Amino acid sequence: MNCETCHLKELELEPTEITDVLRCILHTIFFHRTLSLVRPKDVDCDSLEVTYVQCGLPELEKEVDEKIEQFITWVEKHPNRRSQVCLSFFDEKHKHPGWFVNKTERIYWEQWFINLHVMGPKKYSKSNSSKKLTNIGVNAETSSRRATLESLESSINEVLFQIINFANEKKDHIPSIPDRIFNHEIMIPSSSDSVFGWNTDVIRRVLNSGHPYSL
């Protein structure tokens, strides 16, 4: 079974925008990769002018939010770093190596790499020499912040279109399974790894397996 991979465009963002950005991207991928009967709902980002679709599954929303919290914790310990969040879909194959031992093999068939560069909050200089100059500084800060948000919103929309195009073009590799959410896992950098923490773990597990995409 082939494992298709999609590397999404890198996004530059501030720590306060992580939750909105990852919710938007992860839920968009899940929505385009679920065969379950769902009640989709439109969701507006809290801090960005971006709307996306969720499957409307509380357990999935909880899982996503828990992983985002873990990623935020990692970012707080590794500020101003590039990182990846990986969403993998897999099938499970049961092996019977012995009379009393069952072994389950994960066969990955699709992986999405979310590339993020989380920047520290920008600091703007303010002049205290006069009220007029202070107002100019505040206005410049507001304009710069708005321009930064608009750039991020535009980049997010590009990523959403990238997801939609990939999901529509790549379908032949999807396994035939019953009506349900595909087996999946969301991997974030670990505290022991420098940048792409999950990569180290994935490579180690791949090398220990007999199949290039089975873990």
N, C-alpha and C positions, 0 to 999 in steps of 0.2 A: 504494500500500500504506500503510495507516495504521500509525502508530507508537504503541503503547500505552505509557503511563508509569505507574509506581507509586512514590510517594514514601512511604517507610517512616517510621514514627514515630521521632523523634529519641531517641537513647540517650545518657545521661550516664554516662561511665565514666572509669577511671583508665588511665594508660599500660600498666600490667601486664595489663590485661584486653582490650587491643586484639586480640591474636591469637585468643583464644577467641571473642570476639564476631564478628569478621569471618569466621573459619572457619565458625562456626555459620550465619550469614546467607547467605554466598555459596554454601556447599555445599547448603543447603536450596533455594535458588533453582535451582541447577544440577540437583538431583535432580528437581524438578518441571518442568524444561524440557528433559529429555533424552529422545530417542526410541531411544537405543541400548540394547542388551541389557547390563545392568549387574548387578553383584552388590552390592546395597546393604548397608551395614554401619552399625550404631548406634555413635555416638561420644559419649563423655562429655567435657564440657569439663574442663580441668585445674583451673581455679580457681572454676568456677561449677557449681551444681547444675542443669545443663541438658544434655539429651541431644538430638542431632540425627542426621540420616541423610546419609551420603556415598554417592556413586555407586560408590566402590571403584575409581577409576581413578587410578593413581599419577601419570600425567602431569598430570592435572587438579589433584591435590593439590599437586604441585610448583609449578604455575603460581600457584595461590591463595597459597601460602606466600611465594613470591617477591614478589607484589604487596603482601602484608601487610608484609613487611620494608621495602619501599619506602615504604609509608605510615607505618610507625613512624619511619623516618628523617625524613620530613617533619614529623611531630608533634614530634620532638625539637628541630627548628629553629623550630617555631611552637607553643609550649606554650599551653595554656588557650585553644584556638581551636575554633570550630565548623568542621566540614568535611564533605565528601561524598565517598563512593566510588560510582562509577557502573558498573554492569554492564549492558552493551548486547549485544543479540543482533541479528545482521544477516544479510542474504542478499547474495550477490554476483551482479551482472549484468555480463556481458561485452559491451563495445561494440567495434565495428570501424571507427574513424574513418578509417583509411587502409590502404593496402596492407601496410605494414610496421609498423604501430603498433596494439597492442591496449590497450584501456583497461578496467580493472575498476572498477565503481561499487559502492560499499557502500550498501545500502538497509536502514536500521535499522527493525526492526519491533517492538522492545520494549526499554525501558530501565527499570532499577531504580535508584532513588536511595537510598543508605544514608546516613542523616543521623546524624552523631556529634558529640558535644561532649566532647572529651577534657579532663578536668580534671586539675590537678596533684594529686599525692598529698596527702591531708588530713593536717594536722599537729595533734596533740593535746597540750595542755599537761599536764605532769606535775608534781606537787608533791613536793618533796624534804624537806618539813618533818618528816615522820614516815613510818614504814613503812606505817601504816594508811592515810594519805592517798595514798601512792603506789599501794597496792593498789587503792584506790577509782578512782584515775585510770586504771590499767591495765584494770580491769573496765569502766569507762565507754568506753574506747577500743575494747575488744573488742565491746561491745554495739553501739556506733555503727557499727563496721565491718561487723558481721553484718547490721544493718538496711539498710545501704547495698547490700550484696551481694544481699539478698533483694529489694530494690526493683529492682535491675538485672535479676535473674533473672525477675521478674514482667514487666518491660518487654520483655525478650527473647522471652518466651513470647507476648506480644501481637504482636510483630513476626512471629514464626513463623506465627501464625494469620493475620495479614494477608497474608503471602506465600502461604499455602495457599489462602485465599479468592480472592485475585486470580488465582492460577494456574488455579484451577478454573473461575472465572467468565469469564475472558478467554482464549478459545481460537480464535475465528474468524479472528484476524489471523495465526495461525502459518502460515508457508509450508509447502507440501508438499515435503519433501526426503527423500533417502534416509536409511536408518537410520544415524544418526551424531550426535555432539554438534554442536549448532548452532554456527555461526560466532559468536564472541563476543569481547569485549574488556573488560578491567577497567581503568577509568581512575581515577587518584588525583590529588590536587592536585600541581601541579608546584612546584619550588623558586622559580620566578620569579613565582608568583601568590600573592596575599595570603591568601585563604580558600578560595573555590571555584575552585581553580586549573584544573581540567579544563574548567569551564564556558567560560572564555575561549577555550580551544582548540576546543571543540565549536562555539561560536557562530561563530568565524572560519571553520571548515570548512563549516558550513551555509551561510553567506552566500556562500561561493565556489562552491557547488554549484547545480545547476539544479533540484534536487528538495528540498523542505523536510526530507525525512528521509533523503536520500542523501548520503553523504560519500565 
